[in-house]
Amino acid sequence: MNDLMSAGVHRVWKANMLARLNPQPGETLIDVASGTGDIARAFLKRAHQTAARRGIEDNTFAYLTDLNADMLAEADPGPYGETERVVCDAAHLPFPDRTADAITISFGIRNVADIPGALREFRRVLKPGGRFACLEFSQMTHSLLQEAYDRYSYAVIPRMGELVTGDRDSYQYLVESIRRFPRQDDFAAMIEAAGFGRVAYTNYTAGVAALHTGWAV
C-alpha cells in the first residue's frame, strides 16, 4: 500500500532521511513506531558499510520500538549490528537519559496521543549532540495542490485500501489523520519547544511528506 499510494517515492524519502542522519559505526539508534523495521535496517546497514570501508568493528545497536507487539514481532531488522525489540508508548520510552545517538520515527508521530510528551521523551533519551529525524505526511506547499491532493486522498486512498487489504476504515483514518497533523512550521515549533536545537524541515514532493530534524544541544 505504501508503494501504491506514493508510486514508490516513499523509498526515496526514507533514503534521504538516512543520508541526513549519516549513521556511524558504534552508534545507538532508537527507532520509534518501527513497524516493519525498515528504517532501523537501513541505519544498521549504512553503519556496517562504513565500518567495512574503515576496516573497523561494527558494534552499532538499534532498539526497535512499537506499541503494537504483533507488528514488532514481524519486524525485520536485517543481519547487521545488534538489535532489541521493545514494546512501549512513544511518550513513555523505557530508556535512561542519554541512551541514543539518534532517534527516528517514520510515519508514526501522527498516531501518538501525546505528541509534545513524545518529543520531550525523544530529547531526553538522546546524548548531547544526538540527532532526531521524523518523516511524516504533511501539508502541500500550494493551496491548489492541496485541494487536488485532498480530492485524491479522500476519493482514492480508502477505496484502494479496501481493494488491496480489505480494510477501508484504516485508510480513511490515514487520510483524516494527515489533515489533522500540524503544518510544517507549527510542528517545527513543537520540536523546538521540546528542547531541540538546529530545528529544520525539508519538504518532499511539494509537501506530501516532510522530514523534520533537530539536535540535542
Protein Blocks (a to p, Z undefined) as FASTA:
>chain_A
ZZmmnnommmmmmmmmmmmnopaehiacddehklnommmmmmmmmmmmmmmmnopacfbd
cddddfblklmmmpcgbjehjdddddddfklccbdehkbfbdcdehklmmpmblmlmmmm
mmmmpcehiacddddddddfbfklmmmmmmmmmmmmmmmmmmmnopaklmmmmmmmmmmp
ccfklmmmmmmmnopahiacddeehhlaccdddddZZ
